[in-house]
Structure formats: C-alpha cells, structure tokens
Amino acid sequence: MKQLTYMTRGTCSKSIDITLDDSNIVTSVSFVGGCNGNLQGISKLVTGMKAEDAIEKLEGIRCGYKSTSCPDQLAQALKQMTAD
C-alpha cells in the first residue's frame, strides 16, 4: 500500500491525501480545500480505478485561465506515486 499527501500548486485546494493498493488501484482520495462537492465527486469516481487510467483521464485539465486544475494535480500526484 502506498500513501501520499500531495501539496497542490496553482489550485484552490491545498493538498490531496491519496492511498493506492499494491496493484496501483486508487483506494481513497481526499482533497483539502477547493470546491467541496466537485472534489468529492472526483474522489468517488477515481476510487477503484487504476492509477494509470485516472492519470490518462485527468492530466491536462485546466481550471479557467489557470495552467492546472484539481484533477490535473491529482494526476500529477498519481504520477509521482507510480513512478517508483
């Protein structure tokens, strides 16, 4: 099992707590700060998903004029977790 508290950059959320099982399946995601309802929805959607699939779907999403978003930051955190 892998756990990470990822400090986000460029988003309203401040951090993301993530747990992956030994097969890189997302078992839990919790955002601190940000748009609560939307981030709860994203967390539920990616739970049970392979980290690689979540990265593919979320990486590159932008929030308005920003160069990133909370989903993109989640993808970056997952990339960090699976880089080993």
C-alpha positions in Angstrom: 0.0 0.0 0.0 1.2 3.5 -0.9 0.1 6.7 0.8 0.9 10.3 -0.1 -0.1 13.8 1.0 0.5 15.8 -2.1 0.8 19.6 -1.7 -1.0 21.1 -4.7 0.2 24.0 -6.8 -1.9 26.6 -8.6 -5.3 25.4 -7.3 -7.8 26.4 -4.7 -7.3 23.0 -2.9 -4.2 22.9 -0.6 -3.4 19.2 -0.6 -4.6 15.8 -1.6 -4.4 12.6 0.5 -4.2 9.5 -1.7 -3.9 5.8 -1.0 -3.1 3.2 -3.6 -3.1 -0.6 -3.0 -0.2 -2.8 -4.1 -1.7 -3.1 -7.7 -1.8 0.7 -8.1 -5.6 0.8 -7.6 -6.9 4.1 -6.0 -8.4 3.1 -2.7 -9.0 6.6 -1.3 -8.7 10.3 -2.3 -9.4 13.3 -0.1 -8.9 16.9 -1.1 -8.2 19.6 1.5 -9.8 22.9 0.4 -11.2 23.6 -3.1 -14.7 23.1 -4.4 -16.0 20.6 -1.9 -18.8 19.0 -3.9 -16.9 18.7 -7.2 -13.8 17.3 -5.4 -15.9 14.7 -3.5 -17.3 13.6 -6.9 -13.9 13.3 -8.5 -12.7 11.3 -5.5 -15.6 8.9 -5.7 -15.1 8.5 -9.5 -11.4 7.6 -9.3 -11.8 5.3 -6.3 -11.4 1.7 -7.6 -9.7 2.9 -10.8 -6.2 2.0 -11.8 -3.9 5.0 -11.2 -2.7 4.9 -14.8 -6.3 5.2 -16.1 -7.0 8.1 -13.8 -3.8 9.9 -14.9 -4.9 9.4 -18.6 -8.3 10.9 -18.0 -7.3 13.8 -15.7 -3.9 15.0 -16.8 -4.0 18.3 -18.7 -7.4 19.5 -17.4 -7.3 23.3 -16.8 -9.4 25.4 -14.5 -10.4 28.6 -16.2 -7.3 30.7 -17.0 -5.0 28.6 -14.8 -2.5 26.2 -16.3 -3.7 23.4 -14.0 -6.7 22.2 -12.0 -7.5 20.0 -9.1 -8.0 17.0 -11.4 -4.7 17.7 -13.1 -3.0 18.0 -9.7 -4.4 14.6 -8.8 -2.9 13.2 -12.0 0.5 14.7 -11.1 0.3 13.2 -7.6 -0.6 9.8 -9.0 2.3 10.0 -11.5 4.6 10.7 -8.6 3.2 7.7 -6.7 3.6 5.3 -9.6 7.0 6.5 -10.8 8.8 4.0 -8.5 
